[in-house]
C-alpha cells in the first residue's frame, strides 16, 4: 500500500502557508492512466503571489503516466483550476503533463460529485469524482484538492 504508516507519531497542527495542492488519478482504458500531485502556481493566480507561493520547480510533487504500454515519470506539469472560494469545490481542472519519455498531454477534468472532509484540524480536502478527457478519450478518477487553514482564512476575506 502507498498510504502513510505514521500512526502513533506526533503530527503538529501548525498553520501552513502553502498554496492549494491537487492529487489526482485517472483511468481512460487498460492502456492509459495517470497519477499526479501539483500545487497551485502563483503565476496563474496572482492572489497567491508573495503569500502562498512556491518556486516553479517545487510545484510538481510527483506523478506518473501509463500510456501505450509504457509507464513513465512525470517530469513537469502545470495545473489550471476553476474554484469556488466559498465552498472550495473545484468544478474544473486542467493538467499539462510531460513525462521522461518526452510525451506531453493535456488532461481536462470536470467534476461529477464531491465531498469536503476536514480530517485534520489545519486542513480541508475536497474529494472529487472527475470525468477526465485527453486526446478524445474519456476516463474517470479522483481529485483531492487540499487547502490548509492559512489559505482558507485568506481566501475567505
Secondary structure, 3 states (H helix, E strand, C coil): CCCCCCCCCCCCCCCCCCCCEEEEEEEEECCEEEEEEEECCCCCCHHHCCCCCCCHHHCEEEEEEEECCEEEEEEEEEEEEECCCCCCCCCEEEEEEEECCCCEEEEEEEEEEEEEEEEECCEEEEEEEEEEEECCEEEEEEEEEEEEHHHHHHHCC
